[in-house]
């Protein structure tokens, strides 16, 4: 059972893109008879300087992955395959598309009760069981504030624009149990909320019905959004910046996307 919530960092202007897009972030939740698949992607904002809308790339990538899942063109144990197929389709697309994004794909295989994940860049996931984080994704950065990313660059910029292969994604597989909480989110959440704060919010989850999950997803996204604009707060991002020799305080204004899921008995 999955609910989503998020904020574009310009959301004060009341911009909510159509579909599952919060600012330059995009996400999807797709079901197939064998698996549930979640995805988040964070469009790289630097493309704005070149007159490119960063949400186009992340949104198209997620919609393409979602369609591949719904058509059954994937293997649950190979989430990198979903990313690879989606990215290849973008590269071959007849419509010119430029941009880059991070991506995280999480697949729950219903038959084996295993979770298979692929994370490229600094979006990611947490698995919480009994109030503790039992699994979390690793962040992939080339250097400070420069995550791994999938890219399509104009011919003249190829080789200059950072571009990683879907195969570079960090992949994991592990068993999940009924009642496990899976939080999949873009870096707008993780840069502003440390694990202990996220866990405090997750304690408020009453049960695995959609309304309760939606409410908790919203309260997590709202808290991250508030902290992002707090100039005195020592955010995880500011902490990381300080570790890299930069004197930074405050939250990190960014798009925030949160997918909150609970592993539950499947009822049609």
Secondary structure in CASP SS format (residue, H / E / C, confidence):
PFRMAT SS
TARGET T0000
AUTHOR 0000-0000-0000
METHOD secondary structure of the structure
MODEL  1
X C 1.00
X E 1.00
X E 1.00
X E 1.00
X E 1.00
X E 1.00
X E 1.00
X C 1.00
X C 1.00
X C 1.00
X H 1.00
X H 1.00
X H 1.00
X C 1.00
X C 1.00
X C 1.00
X C 1.00
X C 1.00
X C 1.00
X C 1.00
X E 1.00
X E 1.00
X C 1.00
X C 1.00
X E 1.00
X E 1.00
X E 1.00
X E 1.00
X E 1.00
X E 1.00
X E 1.00
X E 1.00
X C 1.00
X C 1.00
X E 1.00
X E 1.00
X E 1.00
X E 1.00
X E 1.00
X E 1.00
X E 1.00
X E 1.00
X E 1.00
X C 1.00
X H 1.00
X H 1.00
X H 1.00
X H 1.00
X H 1.00
X H 1.00
X C 1.00
X C 1.00
X C 1.00
X H 1.00
X H 1.00
X H 1.00
X H 1.00
X H 1.00
X H 1.00
X H 1.00
X H 1.00
X H 1.00
X H 1.00
X H 1.00
X H 1.00
X H 1.00
X H 1.00
X H 1.00
X H 1.00
X H 1.00
X C 1.00
X C 1.00
X C 1.00
X C 1.00
X C 1.00
X C 1.00
X C 1.00
X C 1.00
X H 1.00
X H 1.00
X H 1.00
X H 1.00
X H 1.00
X H 1.00
X H 1.00
X H 1.00
X H 1.00
X H 1.00
X H 1.00
X H 1.00
X H 1.00
X H 1.00
X C 1.00
X C 1.00
X C 1.00
X C 1.00
X C 1.00
X C 1.00
X E 1.00
X E 1.00
X E 1.00
X E 1.00
X E 1.00
X E 1.00
X E 1.00
X E 1.00
X E 1.00
X E 1.00
X E 1.00
X C 1.00
X C 1.00
X C 1.00
X C 1.00
X E 1.00
X E 1.00
X E 1.00
X E 1.00
X E 1.00
X E 1.00
X E 1.00
X C 1.00
X C 1.00
X C 1.00
X E 1.00
X E 1.00
X E 1.00
X E 1.00
X E 1.00
X E 1.00
X C 1.00
X C 1.00
X E 1.00
X E 1.00
X E 1.00
X E 1.00
X E 1.00
X C 1.00
X C 1.00
X C 1.00
X C 1.00
X E 1.00
X E 1.00
X E 1.00
X C 1.00
X C 1.00
X E 1.00
X E 1.00
X C 1.00
X C 1.00
X E 1.00
X E 1.00
X E 1.00
X C 1.00
X C 1.00
X H 1.00
X H 1.00
X H 1.00
X C 1.00
X C 1.00
X C 1.00
X C 1.00
X C 1.00
X C 1.00
X C 1.00
X C 1.00
X H 1.00
X H 1.00
X H 1.00
X C 1.00
X E 1.00
X E 1.00
X E 1.00
X E 1.00
X E 1.00
X E 1.00
X C 1.00
X C 1.00
X C 1.00
X C 1.00
X C 1.00
X E 1.00
X E 1.00
X E 1.00
X E 1.00
X E 1.00
X C 1.00
X H 1.00
X H 1.00
X H 1.00
X H 1.00
X C 1.00
X C 1.00
X C 1.00
X C 1.00
X H 1.00
X H 1.00
X H 1.00
X H 1.00
X H 1.00
X H 1.00
X H 1.00
X H 1.00
X C 1.00
X C 1.00
X C 1.00
X C 1.00
X C 1.00
X C 1.00
X C 1.00
X H 1.00
X H 1.00
X H 1.00
X H 1.00
X H 1.00
X H 1.00
X H 1.00
X H 1.00
X H 1.00
X H 1.00
X H 1.00
X H 1.00
X H 1.00
X H 1.00
X H 1.00
X H 1.00
X H 1.00
X H 1.00
X H 1.00
X C 1.00
X C 1.00
X C 1.00
X C 1.00
X C 1.00
X E 1.00
X C 1.00
X H 1.00
X H 1.00
X H 1.00
X H 1.00
X H 1.00
X H 1.00
X H 1.00
X H 1.00
X C 1.00
X C 1.00
X C 1.00
X C 1.00
X C 1.00
X C 1.00
X E 1.00
X C 1.00
X C 1.00
X C 1.00
X C 1.00
X C 1.00
X E 1.00
X E 1.00
X E 1.00
X E 1.00
X E 1.00
X E 1.00
X E 1.00
X C 1.00
X C 1.00
X C 1.00
X C 1.00
X C 1.00
X C 1.00
END
